[in-house]
């Protein structure tokens, strides 16, 4: 059976569960519901989901009428009571990562506790020497990757690694010297954020390395909001000399561990998921399309060494559905500031 898999950052989704249902919130609920129904994914990795298992169950009931249900760590979806704690997801803050699946495949899905990840890596945090710093500091995943395991009828499994990496949002004041070079807290915060992003990506690669020590042909899918995309922005060109996506994809010469991007053969002008203003380069949001949301796949899912396969032209950004559903919306009623990304995983028929 073919699977459609999607990832979508639903901006501040917890607001949709506010007790005070304003007209704007009701409008947003309808647009979010319509988007998910029209995409019709079997597995949706939801980014910026509400905090706690109780809230995500409420979201699926109220917004999706339980046509999709969450896969939870604590077990039974019925009679959940007061589930507002972590239960082993190792998430913090208010923006959690969730997997919503169609009820027909629910029994084939399970969430892997975060302590399994820590065991494979050897620690829940890692040491970082920030740019030019001699003394190391510790860093960890503020929003820990969430692993959904989908079991095929023959017992083999696909692991979906849902990620929401460190944000590059910088609220420090922009300051420059007489030569217009950046200075001060803004620069330091920007560089630290990008180093944190890169080390989170490297930690994900360490988990992937562990999977390749366990299985000959692991079927792995990385999906979610990486808060960065291919290419180098100003800071990566001027100061850091690396980009995030290459850290996640791996080294092409280590071919068996290299991850393909499902949008590699998708039209270039459509290969973006969000538009945000760039205050450093003085580019408006309208002129700054960014590919921040990704689906990357391990080689067994594209070279025929697994019972399921992601073929050419299987990935897309759901622009058409997003724009159709959001026609007539404004910043208070649009479904999200990100667009969903989807791909089809087909049966590998020889």
Secondary structure, DSSP 8 states (H G I E B T S, - for coil): --EEEEEEE-TTGGGGG-SS--HHHHHHHHHHHHHHHHH--SEEEEEEE-SSHHHHHHHHHHTTTTSEEE--SS--SSS--S--S-TT--B-SS-EEEEEEEGGGGGGEEEE-HHHHHHHHT-S-EEE--TT-SS-EEE--SB--EEEEEE-TTS-EEEEEEEE-------S--EE-TT--EEHHHHHHHHHHHHHHHHHHHHHHHHHHHHHHH-SS-EEEEEEE-S--SS--HHIIIII---HHHHHH--TTSGGG--EETTTTS-GGG---EE--BTTTTB-GGG-EE--EEEEE-GGGTSS-SSEE--TT-EEE-HHHHHHHTTT--TTTSS-SS--EEEEEEE---
